Amino acid sequence: MEPVLVIMAAGMGSRFGGLKQMTAVDDAGQVILDYSAYDAIRAGFKKIVCVIKREHEADFRARVGDRIAAKCELRYAFQELSDLPAGYAVPEGREKPWGTAHAVRAARHEIDGPFAVINADDFYGRGAFDALYRFLSSDGDGHTHCLIAYKLRNTLTENGTVARGVCTADDAGHLLTVTEHTAIRGPADAPAYTEDGGATWLPLDPDAPVSLNTWGFRRSFLDAIEAGMAGFLEKTVPQNPQKAEYFLPGVVNERLAAGTDRVAVVSTDEVWHGVTYRDDLPALQAALADMRAAGKYPARLWD
């Protein structure tokens, strides 16, 4: 069964200040998602599913989707608040999306085998997609997944805090836990995180392996998301009905704790680039220009 790439592109990019998935990052008018799709296709992926908001479909197709669709099978899935398991309803007044695990669940009808998951607004590097495709194309049991782990120092921005899942692994290289930190700052050689709005900062290992939502899953993981969502809606949402989110690392942690699944941690030295904040854009543009000058990418990806 051929692996599918799922790209989560439903977020509005509130910290960036706009729909950053559609912001041009080079003189050709290409966006980060162009580079991810280009690298994924070169790695071997033949089908891509973009998870978006329904109201963005026309703009998304025109801005990026149509040119990717000319090179591979491209499908759309829509993340909607009302897309919940039978018997559950959206809390009154809720507007915030349900989180990354719910976004992947939105693509369930387009996935019939192993699948990879990435964010639309992160530049991951060619090596990440090669590793994902190799893992998902290999033989393995239906409950062993993978995580592409970056060094924390390679994933920070100078312009504010970032959210990262800090990972621990056993001696065999299998994931033990993912701890989600929603506010990590640099510098790269001395990162730190806060849990109290910046009143105190605690140090982190700059070489700690972190998750950028770069996952490779077997098809069984969709069943785990579905099963866990009911518990999330019953136990977590009542405590914070307007803001509670269902995160992929949370589902992974539940499966690891239950002993039903394993996750291989695949390390990479690739450097993350992104536009968490608008001030990140010039640095990303410069990095991509250097890569094009080095021959890693053509000026126009799809010509």
Secondary structure, DSSP 8 states (H G I E B T S, - for coil): ---EEEEE-----TTTTS-GGG---STT---HHHHHHHHHHHHT--EEEEEE-GGGHHHHIIIIIHHHHTTSEEEEEE--TT---TT----TT--S---HHHHHHHTGGG-SS-EEEEETTEE--HHHHHHHHHHHHS---TTEEEEEEEEGGGG--TTS-EEEEEEEE-TTSBEEEEEEEEEEE--TTS-EE-SSTTS--EE--TT-EEEEEEEEE-THHHHHHHHHHHHIIIIIGGGSTTT----HHHHHHHHHHHTS-EEEEEEE----EE-SSGGGHHHHHHHHHHHHHTTSS-SSTT-
